Amino acid sequence: MVLDKVKPSAALAAMVKGVIVVHGGVTSHAAITARENNKPAVVGLPENFLEHVREGQMVELNGDDGIVVVN
C-alpha cells in the first residue's frame, strides 16, 4: 500500500504486505499501525515520491533500512 497519508480511521487489510507513506514519522498512525500488525513500513518520503509510482506498479520495501525501490 502506497499512500500520501493515513487517517486514524484507515485499517490495514489482511492482503497488505507493507506500508509506504509520504507524510508522517515514526510516531504517525501509519507507522504505529504497521508495527502493531508486524508489517514493514517506510514513512516520511519526499513529497514527489508519488509522482514516480503508477497504480499497480511493483515496489520493493525494506522497512528495516527505510529503503523503497520503484521497479
N, C-alpha and C positions, 0 to 999 in steps of 0.2 A: 504494500500500500504506500503510495507516494502522495503526500498532501502538503498544502500550503500551511495549514494549522489544524489542530484538532480541538474541538469544543468538548467540554466535560460530558455532554450527552452522547458523544460518539463512542461506540463499542467496537472492540476488535473482534472480527468474525473468526470463526474456527479455521477458515482457509487461509488467513493472513499468515505469511511466513516471517514477516518483519515489517518495521515501520520506518519510513523516511519522511521527515517533516522539515520544511524550510524554517518556520518560526518556532521558537521555543528553546529551552535549555534542559539541563539535567533534572530540574525540578518541575518541568512542564507536565501537563496532564498526559501527553503522548508518551513521554519518557517513563513516567511512573507506571502507567497502564501497561506498557510493554514489559517493564521489569516484573510487574506482578504476574504477568502471563508468560514469563520466560520466553519472550520474543526479542530478537535483536532489534536495535533501533539506532538511528543516527538523526540527531536534531540540530537545528541551528545552521542549516546550509545557506550558501549565498543566495541572495534574492533572485538571481537569474537562473537558478538551478532548473526550475520547471520549464524554462524555455528550451531545455535540451532533452526533455523526456516526452515521448509521444505515448498516447494511450495504447496499452498492450505491449509496449516495449519491455524487453528483459533488462533488469537492473540487478547488479550484484551488490550485496550489502555485507559489510563486515562491521558488526556492532561493537566488537571488542576494540578495534583500532579506529573506528569512526571513518571508515572508507566506503565510498559509494562509487561504483563503476557503471556507467551507462553504456550498454552494448549497442 
